[in-house]
Amino acid sequence: MPLEESFEQNPLLKCVKNILDFYFGDVSFKTLSAFFIHSNTFDTAQAQEILKNFNLSVIEKKISADTIPKHFLPSIIFDAEANPLVFLRKTQDKATVFDPQDGKEKQIDIKKLKAYKRAFLIFKDTQHVKYLESTENKAWFYEPLKSHYRAYIEIAIITLFINVFALAIPLFIMNIYNRVVPNQAYETLFVLASGTILVLIFDVILKYSRTHILDGISKKVGLFWEEELMNKMMLVDVEFDKQLSGSKANLFKEIQQIRDFFTNRSLTQIIDFPFFLIAILVIYIISPTVAVIPFIAALLIMIFNFLMQHPISKLSKNNSENIQSKYSFIFESIQGAQSIKLSNAAPTRMFLWRNIVAFVDGVGIKIQSLHALSTNISQFILQLVTVLVVIVGVFEISNQNLSVGGLIAVTMLASRAMVPIVSLSSILIRLKEMGESIDRVDEFISLPAEDNSTTEAGIGKIEGKIEFKNVTYKFNNSKHPSIDSVTFTIQPGEKVGIIGQTGAGKTTLLKLLMGLYKPTSGSIYLDNHDITTIHPVEIRQNIGIMPQEPFLFNATIKENIELFRPISKTRMMEIITFIGLGDLIKKSGKGDALQVGERGCNLSVGQRHLVGLARALAPNPPMLILDEPTTGLDMGSERRLIDKLKGGLSPDKTLLVITHRLAALDLVDRIIVINDGKIVADGPKNKVLQALQTPIKKEMA
Ligand SMILES: Nc1ncnc2c1ncn2[C@@H]1O[C@H](COP(=O)(O)OP(=O)(O)OP(=O)(O)O)[C@@H](O)[C@H]1O
């Protein structure tokens, strides 16, 4: 069948359409056919061409599909026979894909994606292409570990000695029974005893040194990991930051678990594993027949433990996901405690809590009982080994293949050799848990950070000209742009009000200007510099911003205003008086050392906003953006603040005021009206307000 007739059935084209539907809503095959070069084949080059025609960037990459990070989805992936799938979403162990064969979305085991080794990574925003380079295989985890390679060599040497020293007691006792007791050789006894005691002293010293070295590595590496995580929490590109706060906080617990792995017994148990081989070898030298018993027992325990691993690790994976949800629930409940109380929602919340706890505990208990079963059976085999070694040893003695001293030594060695084998189950579980913790931290750490790789530092102080040229911005999870083809210019020193209905796009506009979001298309200029070329730090140095909901830290008013950039006492008092908080700090008796409480809970909503305003004013930036500056203020305080700002702001400061309140518009001479992401009016204040007519004025008042 010629492709022209069957092209709607082409799997790759169906995948392309699925991707376009994701970004643009429903894109018909008819539309696609306009871009389609009709021929008997439809190859990947043509697919890329179509995607590019829709302004999407496509990177073809050899990558195992199961390792594609979430923020590169949806992507088209290909198996060895070049069959395509659209990889839409993923969780820890499941992937949602669009299968072009039946045109349906389905969930598959994430491991199945391993068969897909090639991908088209597709981006709407060309900026994101750069992030591709930054997703390199858990470098944050391995790099600091690698830098301690000398310490590992020391640990390996120490471990070898510790393992050899562990042979001392059994061999000492063997010699006592075989040589000292029959010959009453007391001199030999004291020489052997002194040597053994010396070995034991060295053993203590070496074990202590090994723990000390491990602690040192764990401390340094742990600090590095925590710092990496904290740094990413601060700098993650807001467009990709979708995790709930509780889950993010839990990541620090995961780091602690990874770190503990290096200090607690698990790691020493792993590195003591070779002792099993050394001990078996020594038993073999003393009695080859006896050596068979611990060897076979070890094999049985290992097989048994490997069989138990599957159910245990499956449960433990579920468990850690549940624990994350539990943390998010706790976090939200703490944050929203007042709203829960005021809406009488506590019983419902408690009901949900009991369900979560019952579920999480249920899975935990299942894991523990499987774990206990595995340990008990391993312990049983361990004791059986001792009994069997004695039985076989007795026959070996009677066959004159073994001495009494030799029997005692092999019995001791056999039970000691089995210790790392018996711990195998818990070691494997811990390793698995650690691997999962690393994956979860990695998922967050590999999110793109705010990109400044193409920016130039050194722009210095700007004058305050703002230019939006045909700027469109669409949230990833939304089908319609929140800012749609917006164009305007604000000259240095201009005072401009931005008004519009709830959800019109005002705050989004502001975030674009601050460089928190990158335009989907179009450009933004500050003093004729494209803001994508200005370092984010310099953008923010030049723009003082008072957000709609300023975040107050649990610290003093002073610390909240200066936010870690100390300013002089005189300037601090000047600003505090200017914004109208002078009375508050005088009455408190604590001055600017007044504690504001968690999220500013010791202050009223209006006072919190004023602290936010003071924070914006403190560095005296050339541009000021105020998002609802008079929220929470009574009419008198609002008037006073507006009058002060009017008189106090220098004429060359560019001012942007986003507001729903008519009074705040006193600060501006020009108004831009936004509706549904588009500019619907822009001009001198009086003209725009007149044009908007009475209904809107009333709405705003
Ligand atoms: N993180 C987000 N993800 C998806 N859509 C969002 C997100 N943030 C905002 N939006 C949407 O973008 C649109 C513009 O929101 P924005 O916050 O800019 O409105 P606004 O004009 O500031 O409203 P308000 O006056 O209520 O503060 C809204 O429709 C909102 O639902």
The ligand as an ORCA input file, in Angstrom:
! r2SCAN-3c Opt
* xyz 0 1
  N       2.816     26.463     37.952
  C       1.778     26.599     37.119
  N       1.424     25.581     36.332
  C       0.385     25.717     35.464
  N      -0.333     26.831     35.314
  C      -0.039     27.877     36.087
  C       1.030     27.827     37.033
  N       1.116     29.020     37.660
  C       0.123     29.784     37.134
  N      -0.561     29.098     36.194
  C      -1.670     29.592     35.377
  O      -1.238     30.716     34.631
  C      -2.274     31.693     34.570
  C      -1.721     33.043     35.011
  O      -1.411     32.955     36.393
  P      -0.790     34.200     37.171
  O      -0.398     33.722     38.517
  O       0.221     34.851     36.329
  O      -2.082     35.144     37.284
  P      -2.208     36.569     37.958
  O      -2.655     37.498     36.907
  O      -0.970     36.923     38.685
  O      -3.381     36.258     38.975
  P      -3.666     36.890     40.430
  O      -4.197     38.270     40.192
  O      -4.711     35.986     40.973
  O      -2.398     36.844     41.194
  C      -3.398     31.176     35.441
  O      -4.399     30.649     34.579
  C      -2.798     30.065     36.269
  O      -3.739     29.042     36.490
*
